[in-house]
Amino acid sequence: MRRRTAFFFDELCLWHSASQHALILPVGGWVQPPAAAGHAESPETKRRLKNLMDVSGLTRQLDLRSAAPASEEDLLRVHPAHYLERFKALSDTGGGLLGDHAPIGPGSYEIAKQAAGLAIAAVDTVLHGEADNAYALSRPPGHHCLADQAMGFCFLANIPLAIEAAKARHGIERVAVIDWDVHHGNGTQAIYYQRPDVLTVSLHQEGCFPAGYGGAADRGEGAGEGCNLNIPLLPGGGHDAYLYAFERLVVPALARFRPQLIVVACGYDANAVDPLARMLAHSGTFRALTARLRQVAEEFAEGRLVLVHEGGYSEAYVPFCGQAVIEALAGVNTAVEDPLLGFIEQQQPNAEVRALQRRLLDRQAEDWGL
């Protein structure tokens, strides 16, 4: 069934520059300057997604919106003033390295505020009942950003900023964050690790980024104990790993928590041709996850579902994964066909590997009482 889906976009988000890099390596020394875009976190993955949506007619079936940048009041709910001042000063003086794998360029502070503003407005629109669900094409991403430290291409914590704005404006009590970006959502985890009002769930490739981290034993602390669920997946797990993990762990965790709003850290870097991961997911994986989560949101959260764009670094393939997600979110179909779907389906792990991953997920579910 078709849903009223709001889509938040602003061209300014595509103007963030990470300066000269070859993939994630700063140019210099033995690292040769690239011939083309350079840094992995390129605007082209997002621009090509939006362009595909436009030419396929999908955009016309959505409620296309922009939003004001996040205000200082919004930012200070999550980030301390000293961090924001350091970020702005570096941005104003032309950029540089703000944190671990977190290079910025001139104007990145204002652009990051715009990205956060899209996420805030997407949540606000759904809670106001102006749309059934929403998608924010936010860039730069946010799920690695700590309260006081940039990390992993992330400079502001877009989703926590949106959640805290919603709590301040709407008094919403229980929010679940489902992070299916292939890298661990360490920033979101850290911000909510001691709080019981936000359930943080991260499905990620084990040991990928932050390097060496899996986190299955990390469940939260103090009042937040039991409200942080990490689901590390074996490299190459593919389509079956994600869908099985979703049914065996994510859906039961949501049923137990009963959120009033579900927000997704929607990264596409679990796709099979991403340069920064090795998970073998495809557009059908993302379509199925979105459709299932839409069902769960109807059951537990009055349909309130917001997706915020995170990672994904294959310029050629991210658009097909994003198209699949937004079609599933809106309940519409276009004529777009994924040209790599059959090729990736042939690379999926064999039955023995799938069975091993399922046993590991079963064991984790039992440990959690799910």
C-alpha positions in Angstrom: 0.0 0.0 0.0 1.3 3.5 -0.9 2.3 5.7 2.0 2.7 9.5 2.3 6.5 9.6 2.3 8.4 12.9 2.8 11.8 13.1 1.2 14.2 15.7 2.6 17.0 17.0 0.4 19.2 20.1 0.1 21.8 20.6 -2.6 24.1 22.2 0.0 24.7 18.8 1.6 26.5 17.7 -1.6 28.9 20.6 -1.3 30.8 19.3 1.7 34.4 18.6 0.7 36.9 16.4 2.5 39.9 17.8 0.5 42.2 15.7 -1.6 42.2 12.0 -0.8 42.6 8.7 -2.6 39.7 6.7 -1.1 40.4 7.4 2.6 44.2 8.2 2.3 45.3 11.9 2.4 47.2 12.8 -0.7 50.9 13.3 -0.1 54.0 11.2 0.5 53.5 7.9 -1.3 49.8 8.6 -1.9 49.4 9.8 -5.5 46.6 12.4 -6.2 43.5 10.7 -7.6 42.3 11.2 -11.2 38.7 11.8 -10.2 36.6 12.4 -7.1 39.1 11.2 -4.6 37.7 10.7 -1.1 35.4 7.8 -0.5 32.7 9.9 1.1 31.9 11.6 -2.2 28.8 13.5 -3.0 28.3 11.5 -6.2 26.7 8.5 -4.4 24.0 10.8 -3.1 23.7 12.9 -6.2 23.3 9.8 -8.4 20.7 8.4 -6.1 18.7 11.6 -6.3 19.2 11.7 -10.1 17.9 8.1 -10.5 14.9 9.0 -8.4 14.2 12.0 -10.6 14.5 10.3 -14.0 12.6 7.2 -12.8 9.6 9.3 -11.6 10.0 8.2 -8.0 10.6 11.8 -6.8 7.3 12.9 -8.2 5.5 10.3 -6.0 7.1 11.7 -2.8 6.5 14.9 -0.7 9.8 16.6 -1.6 11.0 19.0 1.1 14.0 20.8 2.4 14.6 22.3 5.9 16.3 24.9 7.9 19.7 24.1 9.3 19.9 22.8 12.9 19.9 25.7 15.3 22.5 26.2 18.0 19.9 25.2 20.5 19.4 21.9 18.6 23.2 21.3 18.5 23.8 22.0 22.2 21.3 19.3 23.2 24.0 16.7 22.1 27.3 18.5 21.5 29.2 20.6 24.0 29.9 24.2 23.1 33.7 23.7 23.0 33.4 21.0 20.3 31.1 23.2 18.2 33.5 26.1 18.5 36.4 24.0 17.4 34.5 22.6 14.5 33.4 26.0 13.3 36.8 27.6 13.7 38.5 24.9 11.6 35.7 25.1 9.0 36.0 28.9 8.8 39.8 28.7 8.2 39.6 26.4 5.3 39.3 22.9 6.9 41.6 20.2 8.1 41.4 17.0 10.2 38.7 17.4 12.8 39.0 13.9 14.2 39.8 10.2 13.4 39.2 9.8 9.6 37.2 13.1 9.8 38.6 15.6 7.3 36.6 18.8 6.6 36.8 21.6 4.1 35.7 25.2 4.0 32.1 25.7 5.0 31.7 22.1 6.4 30.3 23.4 9.7 27.3 25.1 8.0 26.8 22.1 5.6 26.8 19.7 8.6 24.2 21.9 10.3 22.1 21.6 7.1 22.4 17.8 7.1 21.3 17.6 10.8 18.5 20.0 10.0 17.1 17.6 7.4 17.1 14.8 9.9 15.4 16.9 12.5 12.7 18.1 10.1 12.1 14.5 8.9 11.4 13.3 12.4 9.3 16.4 13.1 7.2 15.9 10.0 6.4 12.4 10.9 5.5 13.2 14.5 3.3 16.0 13.4 1.4 13.6 11.2 2.2 15.4 8.0 3.7 12.2 6.5 3.5 8.5 7.4 7.2 8.1 7.1 10.2 10.1 5.8 13.7 9.9 4.3 16.5 12.4 4.9 19.3 12.5 2.4 21.7 13.9 4.9 25.4 14.5 4.1 27.8 14.5 5.8 26.7 11.4 7.8 26.5 11.2 11.6 26.5 7.8 13.2 30.2 7.7 14.2 30.2 11.2 15.7 30.6 11.3 19.5 29.3 14.1 21.5 32.7 15.8 21.6 34.6 14.2 18.8 34.3 13.8 15.0 35.0 10.4 13.6 34.6 8.3 10.5 33.5 11.1 8.1 30.9 12.2 10.7 30.9 15.6 12.4 27.5 16.1 13.9 25.3 13.3 15.4 22.4 13.7 13.0 20.1 11.1 14.5 20.6 11.9 18.2 20.1 15.6 17.3 16.8 14.7 15.7 15.8 12.5 18.6 16.6 15.1 21.2 14.7 17.8 19.2 11.7 15.4 19.1 11.9 14.8 22.8 12.1 18.6 23.5 9.2 19.5 21.1 6.9 16.5 21.3 7.7 14.8 24.6 8.2 11.4 22.9 9.4 8.9 25.4 10.8 5.7 23.6 12.7 5.8 20.4 14.5 2.9 18.7 17.5 3.5 16.4 18.2 0.7 13.9 21.6 1.1 12.3 22.2 -1.1 9.2 25.2 0.8 8.0 28.0 -1.8 7.6 30.2 0.0 10.2 29.3 0.0 13.9 27.2 3.0 15.0 29.6 3.8 17.8 28.7 7.5 18.1 25.0 6.8 18.6 25.8 4.0 21.0 28.1 6.2 23.1 25.5 9.0 23.3 22.7 6.7 24.6 24.7 4.0 26.4 23.5 4.9 29.8 19.9 5.9 28.9 16.8 3.6 28.9 14.7 5.8 26.7 16.5 5.0 23.4 17.1 1.5 22.1 20.2 1.4 19.9 20.7 -1.6 17.6 23.6 -1.9 15.2 24.0 -4.6 12.5 27.5 -4.3 11.2 30.4 -6.3 9.7 32.4 -7.6 12.6 35.8 -5.8 13.1 35.4 -3.4 10.2 35.1 0.1 11.7 36.0 1.1 14.3 38.7 -1.4 13.5 38.5 -4.7 15.4 35.2 -3.9 17.1 32.2 -6.3 17.3 30.5 -5.3 20.5 28.1 -8.3 21.0 28.8 -8.1 24.8 28.1 -4.4 25.1 24.6 -4.0 26.3 24.5 -0.5 27.9 25.3 0.7 31.4 23.4 1.7 34.5 19.9 2.7 33.6 20.7 2.0 29.9 21.6 -1.7 30.5 19.8 -3.9 28.0 19.1 -0.9 25.7 22.1 -1.4 23.4 22.2 -4.3 21.0 25.2 -5.0 18.7 24.8 -7.6 16.0 28.3 -8.3 14.5 28.0 -10.2 11.2 30.7 -12.3 9.6 32.2 -10.8 6.5 30.5 -12.1 3.3 27.3 -13.0 5.2 25.2 -11.4 2.5 21.4 -11.3 2.1 20.6 -14.2 4.4 22.6 -12.9 7.3 20.8 -9.6 7.4 17.3 -11.0 7.0 17.9 -13.7 9.6 19.4 -11.3 12.1 16.5 -9.0 11.6 13.9 -11.7 12.4 15.8 -13.4 15.1 17.1 -10.4 17.0 15.9 -7.0 15.7 12.2 -7.6 15.5 12.0 -9.3 19.0 14.1 -6.5 20.5 11.7 -3.9 19.1 8.7 -5.9 20.3 10.1 -5.9 23.8 11.0 -2.2 23.8 7.8 -1.0 22.0 9.2 2.3 20.6 6.9 5.2 19.7 9.3 6.1 16.8 11.8 4.1 14.8 14.8 5.9 13.2 17.1 4.0 10.8 20.8 4.9 10.2 20.5 4.0 6.6 23.9 3.2 5.2 24.3 1.2 2.0 27.9 0.1 2.5 26.9 -3.5 3.1 26.4 -3.8 -0.6 28.6 -6.3 -2.5 30.7 -3.8 -4.4 31.4 -1.3 -1.7 35.1 -0.4 -1.4 35.1 -0.2 2.4 33.3 -3.4 3.5 32.8 -7.1 2.5 29.2 -8.0 3.2 27.6 -9.1 -0.2 24.2 -7.5 0.4 22.3 -6.2 -2.7 19.3 -3.9 -3.5 16.9 -6.7 -2.7 18.4 -6.9 0.8 17.7 -3.2 1.5 14.3 -3.4 -0.1 13.3 -6.4 2.2 14.7 -4.8 5.3 12.7 -1.6 4.7 9.5 -3.4 3.9 9.8 -5.5 7.0 10.6 -2.5 9.2 7.6 -0.7 7.8 5.5 -3.6 9.0 7.1 -3.5 12.4 6.6 0.3 12.7 2.9 -0.2 11.9 2.7 -2.8 14.7 4.7 -1.1 17.4 5.1 2.6 16.6 1.9 3.8 14.8 3.8 3.6 11.5 6.3 6.3 12.6 9.5 5.5 10.7 12.3 7.8 9.6 15.4 6.8 7.6 18.5 9.0 7.7 21.1 8.5 5.0 24.5 7.3 6.3 27.4 5.5 4.4 27.7 3.8 1.1 30.7 4.4 -1.2 30.0 2.7 -4.5 28.9 5.5 -6.8 27.6 3.0 -9.4 25.6 0.8 -7.0 24.4 2.9 -4.1 21.7 4.5 -6.3 20.0 1.2 -6.9 20.1 0.3 -3.2 18.6 3.6 -2.3 16.0 3.5 -5.0 14.9 0.1 -3.6 14.7 1.4 0.0 12.6 4.5 -1.0 10.3 2.5 -3.2 9.6 0.1 -0.3 9.2 3.0 2.1 6.6 4.7 -0.1 5.0 1.5 -1.3 5.5 2.3 -4.9 7.3 0.6 -7.8 9.1 2.1 -10.8 10.6 0.6 -13.9 14.1 0.7 -12.5 15.9 -2.7 -12.6 19.1 -3.4 -10.7 21.7 -4.4 -13.3 23.9 -6.1 -10.7 21.3 -8.0 -8.8 21.7 -11.3 -10.5 25.5 -11.1 -10.4 25.5 -10.5 -6.7 22.9 -13.2 -6.0 25.3 -15.7 -7.6 28.0 -14.7 -5.1 26.0 -15.4 -1.9 27.5 -17.7 0.7 26.8 -21.4 0.5 24.6 -23.3 2.9 27.4 -24.2 5.3 28.4 -20.6 5.8 24.8 -19.5 6.1 24.2 -22.1 8.8 27.3 -21.0 10.7 26.1 -17.4 10.8 22.6 -18.5 11.8 24.0 -20.5 14.7 25.9 -17.5 16.0 22.8 -15.3 15.8 20.7 -18.0 17.5 23.3 -18.0 20.3 23.2 -14.3 20.7 19.4 -14.2 20.7 19.4 -16.8 23.5 21.9 -14.8 25.5 19.5 -11.8 25.2 16.4 -13.8 26.0 14.9 -13.1 22.6 
